[in-house]
């Protein structure tokens, strides 16, 4: 199984979907773990998995904001889609 460290700036929609699914209310201190990367730097991250990959997503205030923005964008899109569906049936 591959392990990939991902910074918030390089998150794909697939990884964002995994994060939001696993941590719908956000993550807390119990979800965070620390490790040293190959440069000896201490990293704090949360983990999400696919069938063949473990993503270690570096945490930061910007990650939290990106997750919140992503959830809001999905909710807005859902609301927009609901309006379009209702209009199609009229």
PASEBA-1860 file (N, C-alpha, C; in nm, 3 decimals):
! residues 90
1> XXXXXXXX> 0.084/-0.117/0.000/0.000/0.000/0.000/0.089/0.124/0.000 ~ 0.056/0.220/-0.087/0.133/0.343/-0.096/0.093/0.437/0.017 ~ 0.189/0.515/0.065/0.162/0.622/0.162/0.208/0.753/0.098 ~ 0.116/0.846/0.088/0.145/0.973/0.023/0.113/1.087/0.119 ~ 0.212/1.176/0.137/0.191/1.295/0.218/0.141/1.405/0.125 ~ 0.030/1.468/0.164/-0.034/1.569/0.079/-0.049/1.699/0.158 ~ -0.007/1.808/0.098/-0.028/1.940/0.155/-0.165/1.991/0.113 ~ -0.225/2.077/0.194/-0.360/2.126/0.162/-0.367/2.191/0.024
9> XXXXXXXX> -0.259/2.255/-0.019/-0.259/2.325/-0.148/-0.267/2.229/-0.265 ~ -0.236/2.103/-0.243/-0.235/2.005/-0.352/-0.347/1.902/-0.341 ~ -0.449/1.934/-0.262/-0.560/1.840/-0.246/-0.642/1.831/-0.373 ~ -0.675/1.710/-0.410/-0.765/1.687/-0.523/-0.908/1.680/-0.470 ~ -1.005/1.688/-0.558/-1.143/1.674/-0.513/-1.168/1.534/-0.455 ~ -1.098/1.434/-0.507/-1.111/1.299/-0.455/-1.068/1.294/-0.308 ~ -0.954/1.353/-0.278/-0.904/1.352/-0.139/-0.994/1.438/-0.051 ~ -1.041/1.552/-0.102/-1.135/1.634/-0.026/-1.263/1.558/0.005
17> XXXXXXXX> -1.313/1.483/-0.092/-1.432/1.400/-0.068/-1.406/1.300/0.045 ~ -1.289/1.236/0.043/-1.255/1.140/0.147/-1.247/1.207/0.284 ~ -1.185/1.325/0.289/-1.173/1.399/0.415/-1.310/1.437/0.471 ~ -1.395/1.490/0.385/-1.527/1.533/0.428/-1.611/1.413/0.472 ~ -1.596/1.302/0.402/-1.670/1.182/0.439/-1.624/1.128/0.574 ~ -1.492/1.124/0.596/-1.439/1.069/0.721/-1.455/1.165/0.838 ~ -1.443/1.295/0.811/-1.450/1.396/0.917/-1.557/1.501/0.884 ~ -1.685/1.462/0.880/-1.790/1.556/0.840/-1.805/1.675/0.935
25> XXXXXXXX> -1.770/1.657/1.060/-1.776/1.765/1.158/-1.638/1.822/1.186 ~ -1.541/1.788/1.103/-1.403/1.830/1.125/-1.329/1.726/1.208 ~ -1.201/1.739/1.214/-1.121/1.644/1.291/-1.085/1.707/1.425 ~ -1.050/1.623/1.523/-1.006/1.675/1.652/-0.871/1.615/1.688 ~ -0.825/1.644/1.806/-0.690/1.604/1.846/-0.669/1.453/1.843 ~ -0.774/1.377/1.862/-0.762/1.231/1.859/-0.736/1.178/1.718 ~ -0.772/1.256/1.616/-0.754/1.215/1.477/-0.617/1.252/1.422 ~ -0.546/1.339/1.493/-0.418/1.391/1.445/-0.304/1.305/1.497
33> XXXXXXXX> -0.210/1.276/1.410/-0.090/1.208/1.455/0.033/1.276/1.398 ~ 0.145/1.257/1.465/0.271/1.320/1.426/0.370/1.215/1.379 ~ 0.453/1.255/1.285/0.560/1.169/1.237/0.669/1.257/1.179 ~ 0.783/1.198/1.153/0.893/1.272/1.090/0.901/1.229/0.945 ~ 0.913/1.328/0.856/0.926/1.295/0.715/1.071/1.257/0.684 ~ 1.101/1.231/0.558/1.235/1.185/0.523/1.342/1.293/0.541 ~ 1.300/1.418/0.564/1.394/1.526/0.590/1.413/1.548/0.740 ~ 1.345/1.467/0.822/1.355/1.480/0.966/1.264/1.586/1.025
41> XXXXXXXX> 1.175/1.643/0.943/1.082/1.745/0.990/0.961/1.680/1.056 ~ 0.915/1.738/1.163/0.798/1.686/1.232/0.672/1.733/1.159 ~ 0.586/1.638/1.126/0.464/1.664/1.051/0.344/1.619/1.133 ~ 0.237/1.697/1.130/0.109/1.657/1.189/0.012/1.638/1.074 ~ -0.063/1.529/1.080/-0.151/1.496/0.969/-0.273/1.419/1.015 ~ -0.372/1.412/0.927/-0.486/1.322/0.942/-0.477/1.222/0.827 ~ -0.539/1.108/0.846/-0.526/1.000/0.749/-0.659/0.970/0.682 ~ -0.655/0.952/0.551/-0.768/0.897/0.476/-0.713/0.789/0.384
49> XXXXXXXX> -0.797/0.691/0.354/-0.752/0.576/0.276/-0.841/0.549/0.156 ~ -0.775/0.497/0.054/-0.846/0.435/-0.057/-0.805/0.289/-0.055 ~ -0.847/0.214/-0.153/-0.815/0.072/-0.158/-0.665/0.047/-0.159 ~ -0.591/0.132/-0.232/-0.447/0.107/-0.249/-0.355/0.215/-0.194 ~ -0.413/0.321/-0.134/-0.329/0.433/-0.091/-0.374/0.487/0.044 ~ -0.276/0.521/0.127/-0.301/0.594/0.251/-0.253/0.737/0.227 ~ -0.344/0.832/0.239/-0.308/0.973/0.225/-0.289/1.032/0.363 ~ -0.174/1.090/0.386/-0.145/1.160/0.510/-0.154/1.309/0.476
57> XXXXXXXX> -0.263/1.371/0.517/-0.290/1.509/0.479/-0.239/1.600/0.591 ~ -0.141/1.683/0.556/-0.086/1.776/0.655/-0.195/1.869/0.704 ~ -0.197/1.889/0.833/-0.301/1.976/0.887/-0.249/2.118/0.906 ~ -0.340/2.210/0.895/-0.313/2.352/0.914/-0.447/2.422/0.921 ~ -0.444/2.546/0.958/-0.568/2.624/0.957/-0.623/2.635/0.816 ~ -0.535/2.638/0.719/-0.578/2.649/0.579/-0.650/2.522/0.534 ~ -0.609/2.405/0.586/-0.678/2.280/0.553/-0.821/2.286/0.606 ~ -0.837/2.327/0.730/-0.971/2.335/0.788/-1.059/2.428/0.704
65> XXXXXXXX> -1.005/2.542/0.665/-1.082/2.638/0.585/-1.117/2.579/0.449 ~ -1.022/2.509/0.389/-1.047/2.449/0.257/-1.159/2.345/0.266 ~ -1.159/2.263/0.373/-1.265/2.164/0.392/-1.399/2.233/0.410 ~ -1.404/2.339/0.492/-1.529/2.412/0.515/-1.580/2.473/0.385 ~ -1.491/2.536/0.310/-1.530/2.596/0.183/-1.583/2.491/0.086 ~ -1.519/2.375/0.084/-1.560/2.267/-0.006/-1.701/2.219/0.030 ~ -1.727/2.203/0.159/-1.860/2.159/0.203/-1.964/2.263/0.165 ~ -1.933/2.392/0.186/-2.026/2.499/0.150/-2.053/2.502/0.000
73> XXXXXXXX> -1.948/2.482/-0.080/-1.965/2.480/-0.225/-2.054/2.365/-0.268 ~ -2.036/2.247/-0.207/-2.121/2.132/-0.240/-2.265/2.160/-0.201 ~ -2.286/2.221/-0.083/-2.422/2.253/-0.039/-2.487/2.353/-0.134 ~ -2.411/2.452/-0.177/-2.464/2.551/-0.271/-2.501/2.486/-0.403 ~ -2.416/2.396/-0.451/-2.443/2.326/-0.575/-2.567/2.239/-0.562 ~ -2.582/2.170/-0.446/-2.701/2.089/-0.422/-2.826/2.175/-0.424 ~ -2.820/2.292/-0.358/-2.935/2.383/-0.358/-2.968/2.427/-0.500 ~ -2.866/2.460/-0.578/-2.886/2.503/-0.716/-2.949/2.389/-0.797
81> XXXXXXXX> -2.896/2.267/-0.779/-2.951/2.153/-0.852/-3.095/2.126/-0.813 ~ -3.128/2.143/-0.685/-3.266/2.125/-0.640/-3.358/2.226/-0.710 ~ -3.313/2.349/-0.724/-3.393/2.452/-0.791/-3.415/2.415/-0.937 ~ -3.310/2.368/-1.003/-3.322/2.330/-1.144/-3.416/2.213/-1.163 ~ -3.410/2.118/-1.073/-3.500/2.001/-1.083/-3.643/2.044/-1.066 ~ -3.668/2.131/-0.967/-3.805/2.178/-0.944/-3.857/2.255/-1.064 ~ -3.771/2.335/-1.125/-3.814/2.413/-1.241/-3.845/2.321/-1.359 ~ -3.772/2.213/-1.373/-3.796/2.121/-1.485/-3.932/2.053/-1.474
89> XX> -3.980/2.035/-1.351/-4.107/1.967/-1.333/-4.226/2.061/-1.343 ~ -4.204/2.191/-1.345/-4.317/2.286/-1.352/-4.371/2.297/-1.492
END
